[in-house]
Amino acid sequence: MIGIDNLKIVAKAGVDLGTKIGEVFADGKVSGSEALSFLPVLLAIPGIVEKKADIKAEFKDLDATERVEIQQYVAAELQLPNNPALERKIEKGINIIVAVLDLVDEFKKFE
């Protein structure tokens, strides 16, 4: 196991984006300053792209325990007090991704 530090960076960027979307769209409108508030989230993308190889390696090495850890990390980090419905949807999306990864692992056992 090589760890999941870089995968947590990706998860954190996703959480930050989800949180920002929840904040900005809470009133159903997007002002110019709200649109600019996405800038810090978007500035994280180049750092993630630079670590692409490490992220891929961690993803390939991901085991069930680490998947649960990522789920718990996202649940702890993602707080949308003004939009609990969006928070649930994002968490369910992460859970679906983890479930698909588990299913892929099961099929790999037949190889």
BELKAKA-V631345 format. One line per field, one symbol per residue. ss: DSSP state (H for helix, E for strand, - for the rest). burial: # if it has 9 or more other ideal C-beta (glycine too) atoms within 8 Angstrom, else .. A space follows every 10 residues. Layout:
BEGIN
ss->???
burial->???
END
This chain:
BEGIN
ss->----HHHHHH HHHHHHHHHH HHHHHHH--- -HHHHH--HH HHH-HHHHHH -HHHHHHHHH H--HHHHHHH HHHHHHH--- ---HHHHHHH HHHHHHHHHH HHHHHHHH-- -
burial->...#.##### ########## #####..... ...##.##.. #..#...#.. #...#.##.. .#...##### #.##..##.# ..#..##..# #..##..#.. ##..#..... .
END
